[in-house]
Amino acid sequence: MRTQLEMESTLREILQHREPGSDIHVFGYGSLMWNPGVEHIASFKARVHGWHRCFCLRCVIGRGTPETPGLMLAMDRGGSCNGMLVRIPADKVLEEMTLLWRREMSWGSYQARWVTAWAGAVPIRAVTFVVNRRHERYIRGLNPQQAARLIDTGYGRLGTCRAYFDATMLRLRELGIRDRGMEELEARLGSA
């Protein structure tokens, strides 16, 4: 787990690349789409190139335990990802980003990055959370059947991985976003 000092340092590093006094956009591709957990003044669809949505983080806290591990989403290298941008107002950036940092950055399994998100033809600088490939929870090369099994059986104090998956799929559909990888996993759930 990251220390408070490490958390503050990584947040400061990201925020120093923001234009002073400006709003900040955050790109969500999983639970940030259906539960942003931060005060925001707008949300809309966007696409990020160079990264794809992937169940590649072993989950042993929250929606998994060591006995009933699950899988969580991250963005991994390659491809592109359709998701949602949330816009945090300038006067709330530090407060809301601190909350987001506690949620996403505490365990070191994610790295915060500035990316270019495309809202139609409009490029927007945004912060997102990509997988830390050096983290012990990173799993490379799971086939869809293996991933479906972990999603089907993973549960912890925050609920099941299946509920997390279903909420993400519901939000993708509400936004009119198709994700073939997620659809392939969905077809295998319950039969893993």
WOFENUR-V288191 format. One record per residue. N is the residue number from 0. SS is DSSP state (h for helix, s for strand, l for the rest). Layout:
n=N ss=SS
n=N ss=SS
//
This chain:
n=0 ss=l
n=1 ss=l
n=2 ss=l
n=3 ss=h
n=4 ss=h
n=5 ss=h
n=6 ss=h
n=7 ss=h
n=8 ss=h
n=9 ss=h
n=10 ss=h
n=11 ss=h
n=12 ss=h
n=13 ss=h
n=14 ss=h
n=15 ss=l
n=16 ss=l
n=17 ss=l
n=18 ss=l
n=19 ss=l
n=20 ss=l
n=21 ss=l
n=22 ss=l
n=23 ss=s
n=24 ss=s
n=25 ss=s
n=26 ss=s
n=27 ss=s
n=28 ss=l
n=29 ss=l
n=30 ss=h
n=31 ss=h
n=32 ss=h
n=33 ss=h
n=34 ss=l
n=35 ss=l
n=36 ss=l
n=37 ss=l
n=38 ss=l
n=39 ss=l
n=40 ss=l
n=41 ss=s
n=42 ss=s
n=43 ss=s
n=44 ss=s
n=45 ss=s
n=46 ss=s
n=47 ss=s
n=48 ss=s
n=49 ss=s
n=50 ss=s
n=51 ss=s
n=52 ss=s
n=53 ss=s
n=54 ss=s
n=55 ss=s
n=56 ss=s
n=57 ss=s
n=58 ss=s
n=59 ss=l
n=60 ss=l
n=61 ss=l
n=62 ss=l
n=63 ss=l
n=64 ss=l
n=65 ss=l
n=66 ss=l
n=67 ss=l
n=68 ss=l
n=69 ss=s
n=70 ss=s
n=71 ss=s
n=72 ss=s
n=73 ss=s
n=74 ss=s
n=75 ss=s
n=76 ss=s
n=77 ss=s
n=78 ss=s
n=79 ss=s
n=80 ss=s
n=81 ss=s
n=82 ss=s
n=83 ss=s
n=84 ss=s
n=85 ss=s
n=86 ss=s
n=87 ss=s
n=88 ss=l
n=89 ss=h
n=90 ss=h
n=91 ss=h
n=92 ss=h
n=93 ss=h
n=94 ss=h
n=95 ss=h
n=96 ss=h
n=97 ss=h
n=98 ss=h
n=99 ss=h
n=100 ss=h
n=101 ss=h
n=102 ss=h
n=103 ss=h
n=104 ss=h
n=105 ss=l
n=106 ss=l
n=107 ss=l
n=108 ss=l
n=109 ss=s
n=110 ss=s
n=111 ss=s
n=112 ss=s
n=113 ss=s
n=114 ss=s
n=115 ss=s
n=116 ss=s
n=117 ss=s
n=118 ss=s
n=119 ss=l
n=120 ss=l
n=121 ss=s
n=122 ss=s
n=123 ss=s
n=124 ss=s
n=125 ss=s
n=126 ss=s
n=127 ss=s
n=128 ss=s
n=129 ss=s
n=130 ss=s
n=131 ss=l
n=132 ss=l
n=133 ss=l
n=134 ss=l
n=135 ss=l
n=136 ss=l
n=137 ss=s
n=138 ss=l
n=139 ss=l
n=140 ss=l
n=141 ss=l
n=142 ss=l
n=143 ss=h
n=144 ss=h
n=145 ss=h
n=146 ss=h
n=147 ss=h
n=148 ss=h
n=149 ss=h
n=150 ss=h
n=151 ss=h
n=152 ss=h
n=153 ss=l
n=154 ss=s
n=155 ss=s
n=156 ss=l
n=157 ss=l
n=158 ss=s
n=159 ss=s
n=160 ss=h
n=161 ss=h
n=162 ss=h
n=163 ss=h
n=164 ss=h
n=165 ss=h
n=166 ss=h
n=167 ss=h
n=168 ss=h
n=169 ss=h
n=170 ss=h
n=171 ss=h
n=172 ss=h
n=173 ss=h
n=174 ss=l
n=175 ss=l
n=176 ss=l
n=177 ss=l
n=178 ss=l
n=179 ss=h
n=180 ss=h
n=181 ss=h
n=182 ss=h
n=183 ss=h
n=184 ss=h
n=185 ss=h
n=186 ss=h
n=187 ss=h
n=188 ss=l
n=189 ss=l
n=190 ss=l
n=191 ss=l
//
